[in-house]
């Protein structure tokens, strides 16, 4: 990746939504509060499950201190004193229209590394039906989710005219991970906020460190799939590709480094794979990522996280 482009990988971190369970709940008399919280009571009437978007009260919140104040107001007005978190979403937004498309491949590389690190099974990519453009890429397991999606496209679909973000990378910690962290059923707000900060500043940082060590596995796994796809497509009709060059161009979003390209060409029986890879890069401009590119992106995610929770 060109250094000037890499410098444009800038993110703003903030809490998106959270879900919690509490032994008590009462509907607020304040309509504005009720716009921020959706609650259902379990069948036995002993527990309330609430989904909260604090950004709906006064607008987007970009500091953890303000988030805590707004959340406290919502909970107090809703009769919630003690609770336990069951899902928390931390969003990393960019506000430039070209950001999602420009960094979709880099984010695919990062998310794929996380998938390899934690052996996730629910991995998917969503496309717009008519254009075929990617609009979302996500991985999920029982403990966390990670998604990169075209926020601008979603705004158009939902008719949201107030959301400023154009691209979003989102970390989500889900119920089973939160159950691991609790020593008792419900705790006070201060303890919950301490745990929330720890989960995203420490635990997610550890996940990214583990993912960084799986880049070679990512390349090998994609190459396994590409070799099979190439051989399966050679004799298919209608014709899938006219040549190896066609195939490489069609699948360039799954080739992340020059060494991966050389390995792929070697597996496909190409003579002088290094020279062929060098020629293909010069002629067709397949984008590759260095370890420095990956480190820059992960460092930016960590920076945006730290900046949010320390503000």
N, C-alpha and C positions, 0 to 999 in steps of 0.2 A: 504494500500500500504506500502511496506517495505520502511523504511526511506532512505536506500542506493539507492533504485530505484528512489524515489522521488527527490533526489538530482540531478538526471540526467535530470530532466525537465528544460532544459536550452534553452533560445530563444534569437535570435538576431533580433531586430526590424529595419525596413527600409521601405521607400516608394517604392511601386511596380509601379503602374501606376496612372495617374490621367486624368480626362477629364474636359475640360473647354470650355466656350463659350466667344467669343470676337467679337467686332464690325468690327475688321480689321484683315486681314491675308495676308501675301505674302510669296510665296515659297522661301526658302533660296537658295542661290547659292552654299552653302556648302552641299555636299552630306551626310556628317556625321550627320549634323543637321537633314536633311530630313529623315534619318533612325530612328530618335527618335520620330517623330511626324507624325501622320496621321490626315488629315483635310478634312472635307467636308463642303460645303457652303449650307445654307438653300435655299429653292426655290425662295425666294424673293431677295436673294443676300445681305441681311442685317446683317447676322450673320454667323460666322465660328464656327464649333464644332470640337475641336481638342483633340485627345487622345495622351498622351505623356508618354513615358517611358524614364526618364532621365538616367537610368542605361545603356542605349545603347550607350551613348556618349563616356564615358571613362571607363566603367566598373561599377560594383556594388558600390553603395553609402551607407555608413553606418553612416553618420552624417547629421543632418538637415542643418547645415551651408553649407556643400558642396552641398547638394541637392538644396538649394536656389541659390547658385552660378551657378550650371549647368542649372537649370530651367531658370534662368535669361538669360543665354546665348542663350538657345533654343528659348525663347520667343522674345528676342531682334532680333535675326536673322530671325525670322518669322514675324516680324512687329506687334507683339502683345504687346500693352502697358497696356491697362486695360482689365480686364476679370472677369468672375465669375466661380467658381468651380461648377461642376455638378456631379462629382464622384471622390472619392479618395480612394485608397487601401493601407493599411498599412499591411505589411507582417511580420510574426514572424517565422523565419527559424531555423531549426536545421540541422546539417551537418552529423549526424550519420545515417547509413543505417537502424539501428534497431529502431530508434526513433518513426517513424510513427506507426508501429505495437505495440510497447511497450506502447504507450500512447494514442492509438486510443480510448480505453474505457474511460479513464479520460477525454479526449477532448469531447467525446460523452456526458458525464455527464455535462460538462460545457456548451456545446452548447444547450443541452436540457433545462438547467436552463434558458438560455437566451431566448429560444423559449417560455417557460412558462411565463417568466416575461413580454414579449411583445406580447403574443398571436399570434405568427407568424403562418401563414397557409401554406406557401410554405416551407415544411420541407422534405428533401429527403436524401437518402443514395444511393451511386453508388457502384457497384461491377464490378470486372473484369468478363467478360462473361465466360471464361473457368475455372478459378481457384475459382471463387466465393469470392475472397478476397475483402474486402472493399478498395476502392480507394478514396472515397470522402464522406463527410458528411456536409450538409449545411442547413442553414435557411435563409429565405429572407422575408422582408416586404417592404413597400413603402419607408422606411427611411434608412435602413441599411441591410447589409448582413454579415454573419459570416460563414466561411468555414474552415474545416480542410481537407487537401488532401495530398495524397502520391505524393510528388513532384518528387521523383525518378522514379516512374511509369510514370508520365506525361513526364518526360525527354525522357524516352525510346520510348514512343508513338510518340512524336513530333520530335525525333532525335536531341534534344538539348544536345550538348556535352559540353557546357560552363557553364551551371547552376550548382553551387556547392551544393545547398540546396537539402536535401533528404526528408524533411518533412516541411509542411507549415501550419500555422494557420493564417488566413487572415481576418482582419476587413475591411469592406467596407462601406463608407458613400455615399449614393446615392442622386439623384437629389432633391427629395422632402425635405429631411433634409437640403440640402444646400439652397434651396429657403427660408426656414424658417429663415436662418441666415442673408440674405442680406437685407439691407435697401434701396439699389439702384441697378440698373441693372448691372453696372460694377464698380469695384473698383481697386485701384492701387495694385501693387504686394505686398507691405508691409502689407496692410490690409488683403490681401488674405492669406499671410503666417501666420499672427497672428491668423486668423480664423481657419486655418488648424491645427495649434498647439493646439488651444483650443479644437477643436472638438475631437482630439484623446487623449489628456492628461486629459481633464476634462469630456467631455460628455461621452466618452467610459468608463471612470472610473466609472461614475455614472451608466451606464448600467450594468457593472459587479457587482456593489454593489447591484443593484436591483435583478440581476440574483442569487446572493448568497442566497438571502432570499427565493428562490423558490425550494430549493433542495428537501424538503418533497413533494412538488407538483409533482416534476419529478418522484419520487419513486412511488407515488400513481397512477400517470398516466400510467406509465409502468406496474404496477401491474394490473390495470384495463384491459389493453390490454392482459397481460399474462394470466390472469384468463379466459378471453374469448377464447384466443387461445388454452388453455389447454382443455377446455370443448368442443370446436368445433372440436378438433383433436382426441378426444377419440374414436369416431366411424367411422373415415374416413378410406377409403382404396384408394390407398395403405396406409399402416400403417405409421403414422407420428412419433410416438415414442412408445417404448415398455413399458415404466414405467415412473413414476414421476421423477425418477432420470435422465432418458434419457432426459426428457423435460427440467429439470433444467440445465443440462449440455449444451444442445442445445441453451438455451436462457440466458446463464450466462452473456453475454455482455450487457444485459438490467437489471441486478441486481447489484446495486451499493453499497449497505450497508448491514450489517448483520440484521439490524432492518427491512429493506425492504424484506429480505429473510424470516424472521419470519412472517411478515405480509402476504406475498404471501402464505406461507404454511398454515397459519391460515385460509385464505380465501378458500384454496383448501381442507379444512376439515382434515388436518393432526393432529393427536394426538401428544401432546408434541412438538409443532413446534420449540421451542427454542432448544431442544435437537437434533431434526432432522437437524436444521440449523447448529448447532455446528458440528455434525457428517459430514454433507455434506462438510463443509469448510475443515475439517481435512482430509477427504478422497479424495476430488476432487479438492481442492485448488481454489475455486472461488475467484477472486480478489475483495476486498472491498475497499472503500475509506472513510476516516475520514473527518471531517470538516477541520482538519489541512491540509490534502492533497489538498482540494479545495482551501483553503486560500493560500497555498504555490504556487499553479498554477496561481491563479489570481494575487498574488503579483509578480510573475515572469513576467507576461504579462505587468503589470504596470511598473515594473523595466525596462524592455526592451523598453517600450514606452518612459519613462522619459529619459533614457540614450540616446536614439536617438535624441529626440527633444532638449535636453540640450547640445548636442555636436556640 
